[in-house]
Amino acid sequence: MNKRYVRLRELASTKDRPGRYPVNPSTIWRWVAAGTFPRPYRFGDLAAWAEDELDEHDRAAAVRPTVKPMSELGRASVAKRRAKATA
């Protein structure tokens, strides 16, 4: 069975064309660098993602909580207020 590969222009959205994800191409690369998105395969100068790996990533992301725990949110907002007060 042949693997299907998806190029960046099919993944990310632009003004003129919707993609698989409603994000800018640079966001895809930011996710890859952060380790939260599958790494692409390189074919010379071309980068492409295996569609089955993207499907697996989407399934895993669907069950992953997207909201930070309240303890983390509280710490961040307190730190922001303190930094603002001392500035």
N, C-alpha and C positions, 0 to 999 in steps of 0.2 A: 504494500500500500504506500503510495506516495504522500509525503507530508506537504501540506499547503503552507506557504509562507506569506506573511502580510507585511507590506512595506509601511513606512512611517506615514506616507500620504493617505493610506487607508485607515490608519489608527487615529490620527489627530484631526481635529476640525480646523478649518480656516474660514475666512469671510465668505469665500466662494463655494466651499464644499464641506458638507458634514462628514465626519469620520466616525469610527467605531466609538470613540470617546469624545465627549464635548469639551476637550481641552486643547490648548495650543501645543504645537510640536515640541517646544522647549520644555513644557511640563512633562511630557513623556520621558525626555532625557533626564530631567531632574529626578523623576521616580526611579529610573534605572540606576542613577548614581547613588540614590539613597537606599537602594536594595529592596524597594517595595514593588518593583515591577520586573518581569522577566528580562533577562539580558538578551539582546538580539544576536542572531547568527550573522557572521560577516562573510559576504561573497565578494571578495575584492573590495571595492569602495562602497558596495551596497550593504546596508543593514536591513535585516528582515527578521520578523518574529514568527515562530512556529504557531500556527493557529490553535493546535491542540493545547499548547502551553498557555496561550492567552485565555482559552476557554476554562482551563483549570484555575488560572489566576482569578478570573471573574467569579467562578463558583466559590472559591475560598474567600474572596472579598465580600461576597453576599452574606456570609455568616460571621464575618469579622465585625466587631463593634466599630462604628465610625466616630462615636462621641468619646472624648477623653473622660476619664473618671473625674468626678467632682473635686477630688483631692488635688489633682493636677491643675484643674481650672482655677481653683481657689488660690493656689500658690502663685500662679502666673499673674493673676489680677492684683494680688497683694504686692508682688514685686514691682509691677508697673506703677501702682499708686505711690509706692515708696520712692521709686526713681523719679517720678514726676514731682513729688513734694520736695525732694532735695535739689532739683534742678533750678 
